[in-house]
Amino acid sequence: MKALSVRYWVQSFPNGEPAKIKGKPISQLGFAHFSGGRSRGGNVGFPQLVAVASDKGTSSPTSSMPDNETEIGKKQKLHEEEEENKGFVLDPQTDDSGSVVGFNLTSSSHPLTGDASEVATEAPAEVNSEKVEETDGDIEGADGAPTKVTHSIVFVTSEAAPYSKTGGLGDVCGSLPIALAARGHRVMVVSPRYLHSPEDDTFAAALDADCRIKIACFGGEQEVAFFHEYRDLVDWVFVDHPSYHRPGNPYGDINGAFGDNQFRFALLCYAACEAPLVLPLGGFNYGQKCLFMVNDWHAGLVPVLLAGKYRPYGVYKDARCILVIHNLAHQGVEPAATYGNLGLSPDWYGALGWVFPEWARTHALDTGEAINVLKGAIVTSDRILTVSKGYAWEITTVEGGYGLNELLSSRRIVLNGITNGIDVNEWNPSSDKHLEAHYSADDLSGKVQNKIALQKELGLPVRPECPLIGFIGRLDYQKGVDLIRWGIPELLNDDVQFVMLGSGAKMYEDWMREAEAAHKDKFRGWVGFNVPISHRITAGCDILLMPSRFEPCGLNQLYAMRYGTIPVVHGTGGLRDTVQTFDPYANDGQGDGTGWTFSPLAVDSMLWALRTAISTYRDHKESWEGMMKRGMEKDYSWENAAVQYEQVFEWAFIDPPYC
Ligand SMILES: Nc1ncnc2c1ncn2[C@@H]1O[C@H](COP(=O)(O)OP(=O)(O)O[C@H]2O[C@H](CO)[C@@H](O)[C@H](O)[C@H]2O)[C@@H](O)[C@H]1O
């Protein structure tokens, strides 16, 4: 049994007496200001019990266990008496004046699973700052290093696979939380409950948590509900609101981006701030000493709300917030006039306020004033992470900073990069359910079967000896699709086949259809988002091309290497960090490297790298196989990244929180 030591602020005692903090009734302490984030009606409202991490009495899970049966029995009896309150309230705590300000709490099991071993704990031990050495951005990824301190972690994200995914953000937020939970942390992921049609059963396993809150913003009061599923040791929490129920994808439909995205994601952030306080997941809530991991601009309002709406009233004083930037190009910029909708006091305008440079303004009278949610998150987060070390540096440069480079440079001391891992179970060539044949580094024979199956599926001539090149990704500026477009005619003069899977800009979708019509025997363009076919392309191709203009990390090159498919990538961000250019002379002529990086970003250098790869494939089979195996044998699991994340958590709790 693990025990949890938590202090509860109590709104009222069972006998109706008002609770007091520092001798004052709570009602006099300014909590009314929370109407912006919490309603008072029905089962909504200010919760009967709102947990805050105890600053006293926190101890390691084992040391806080009752040490004899009598004590356990006593506590169980008390527990039963308090059952009506749904909180396991024990041992009143008093302040200097003698007023009861809270209670210790002990829980013996996880009611959702009935399994005591799955109860995660509040961070039990103080971080020993003397042991922590902050380096110049390098984070040690000690393989298999045990977890030193466990935390209550709240991921806030607009996507989490398999529930929602338009790209890599969904992949990361679908698997990193599981890796952290497996290491002993208590992990919640908060994301919207998107329903794209009345028949959509994506969230069928997530049950109504019977908790409604009202959020005051955008000139009204919005009621949101929470749905919950406990899976893989993670609390998956889905925020439900009518604005998440519409056709398309999380951000838009065939007509483009939704016009109310600022509203939809502000709701997500408000709800995510409330979730640790109001949701008794597994019987008790996450409490205030949690660690928010906010991903990209959609979740970027969270640290601003923590600083502007909670901490001034003593709530979340011990929480920390880490911003994870997966893509700096999207910042959630809207006209300055929309600031009033966010429900923040005017004092906080400075955090979000943003002025476009003159050249980016639309007319002479345009003052360029806007609000920028990601900027607000960069200002107010305790630490900032990106998804590779290379990208952590790039975003501090004029070229990669998208206007935020100076701000990010000023926060360099709290900025780190950690390369993403991948879900090695979903992406495993020896067990992938989407493949025609399974294979591994020890037995590569199945790979060609997948190539043949893919050629058949796509209606290409079945030619196992012909180099097959693939591209998978969003069709947009970031991914360098324009380079492929300009390079394809020349490339297809060679004896190669090329397959593209992607959706996005209509211009490129149309071009893919045209290219297919023009090069029937050599080119296939699959317009759409299709996970099974993405697995089959990754397995069936010999080469995966990624000419990304910038790439914070990139996952497809990692999937490709795991599947023995050689990546040819632009040397940028995470691509440069993860793909090592083939060197035939290294290792006493045995060769080294896992693919090719090319630079500068130009059609010629991309074609040069592709031609080098193609000739190696044709004429140096042994070198090719060596490269395949080296890529397949690399460790891409989340475990290594999770250890590095823990180091950053530790650093986050050393410094005081932003306020
Ligand atoms: N048409 C399609 N059909 C099926 N699957 C498709 C698809 N198009 C893309 N995908 C899948 O979506 C994911 C894309 O991930 P990436 O990391 O390559 O890019 P993305 O730019 O979305 O992510 C951002 O966040 C991630 C995560 O941090 C960073 O790695 C990245 O650099 C950053 O731009 C992959 O799983 C890929 O297979």
The ligand as an SDF file (V2000), in Angstrom:
LIG
                    3D

 38 41  0  0  0  0  0  0  0  0999 V2000
   -0.9360   11.6480  -44.4680 N   0  0  0  0  0  0  0  0  0  0  0  0
   -0.5590   10.9850  -43.4000 C   0  0  0  0  0  0  0  0  0  0  0  0
   -1.0830    9.7880  -43.1200 N   0  0  0  0  0  0  0  0  0  0  0  0
   -0.6940    9.0960  -42.0120 C   0  0  0  0  0  0  0  0  0  0  0  0
    0.1920    9.5480  -41.1200 N   0  0  0  0  0  0  0  0  0  0  0  0
    0.7310   10.7370  -41.3580 C   0  0  0  0  0  0  0  0  0  0  0  0
    0.3960   11.5190  -42.4840 C   0  0  0  0  0  0  0  0  0  0  0  0
    1.0880   12.6770  -42.4360 N   0  0  0  0  0  0  0  0  0  0  0  0
    1.8310   12.6180  -41.3190 C   0  0  0  0  0  0  0  0  0  0  0  0
    1.6140   11.4530  -40.6720 N   0  0  0  0  0  0  0  0  0  0  0  0
    2.1870   11.0240  -39.4180 C   0  0  0  0  0  0  0  0  0  0  0  0
    2.2260   12.1570  -38.5540 O   0  0  0  0  0  0  0  0  0  0  0  0
    3.4330   12.1510  -37.8380 C   0  0  0  0  0  0  0  0  0  0  0  0
    4.2510   13.3330  -38.2810 C   0  0  0  0  0  0  0  0  0  0  0  0
    5.1940   13.5710  -37.3630 O   0  0  0  0  0  0  0  0  0  0  0  0
    6.4230   14.5490  -37.5750 P   0  0  0  0  0  0  0  0  0  0  0  0
    7.1770   14.5330  -36.3220 O   0  0  0  0  0  0  0  0  0  0  0  0
    7.1880   14.1170  -38.7590 O   0  0  0  0  0  0  0  0  0  0  0  0
    5.8330   15.9550  -37.9490 O   0  0  0  0  0  0  0  0  0  0  0  0
    4.8710   17.1040  -37.3840 P   0  0  0  0  0  0  0  0  0  0  0  0
    5.3170   18.2620  -38.1730 O   0  0  0  0  0  0  0  0  0  0  0  0
    3.4630   16.7380  -37.4830 O   0  0  0  0  0  0  0  0  0  0  0  0
    5.2000   17.2680  -35.8400 O   0  0  0  0  0  0  0  0  0  0  0  0
    5.7540   18.3300  -35.0370 C   0  0  0  0  0  0  0  0  0  0  0  0
    5.8850   17.7460  -33.7350 O   0  0  0  0  0  0  0  0  0  0  0  0
    6.6650   16.5690  -33.7450 C   0  0  0  0  0  0  0  0  0  0  0  0
    6.6120   15.9860  -32.3570 C   0  0  0  0  0  0  0  0  0  0  0  0
    7.3730   16.6910  -31.4680 O   0  0  0  0  0  0  0  0  0  0  0  0
    8.0660   16.8510  -34.2040 C   0  0  0  0  0  0  0  0  0  0  0  0
    8.7500   15.6160  -34.3400 O   0  0  0  0  0  0  0  0  0  0  0  0
    8.0560   17.5600  -35.5620 C   0  0  0  0  0  0  0  0  0  0  0  0
    9.3630   17.9150  -35.9350 O   0  0  0  0  0  0  0  0  0  0  0  0
    7.1560   18.7640  -35.4840 C   0  0  0  0  0  0  0  0  0  0  0  0
    7.0930   19.4280  -36.7290 O   0  0  0  0  0  0  0  0  0  0  0  0
    4.0870   10.8380  -38.1200 C   0  0  0  0  0  0  0  0  0  0  0  0
    3.6250    9.8680  -37.2370 O   0  0  0  0  0  0  0  0  0  0  0  0
    3.5850   10.5310  -39.5200 C   0  0  0  0  0  0  0  0  0  0  0  0
    3.6560    9.1870  -39.8540 O   0  0  0  0  0  0  0  0  0  0  0  0
  1  2  1  0
  2  3  1  0
  2  7  2  0
  3  4  2  0
  4  5  1  0
  5  6  2  0
  6  7  1  0
  6 10  1  0
  7  8  1  0
  8  9  2  0
  9 10  1  0
 10 11  1  0
 11 12  1  0
 11 37  1  0
 12 13  1  0
 13 14  1  0
 13 35  1  0
 14 15  1  0
 15 16  1  0
 16 17  2  0
 16 18  1  0
 16 19  1  0
 19 20  1  0
 20 21  2  0
 20 22  1  0
 20 23  1  0
 23 24  1  0
 24 25  1  0
 24 33  1  0
 25 26  1  0
 26 27  1  0
 26 29  1  0
 27 28  1  0
 29 30  1  0
 29 31  1  0
 31 32  1  0
 31 33  1  0
 33 34  1  0
 35 36  1  0
 35 37  1  0
 37 38  1  0
M  END
$$$$
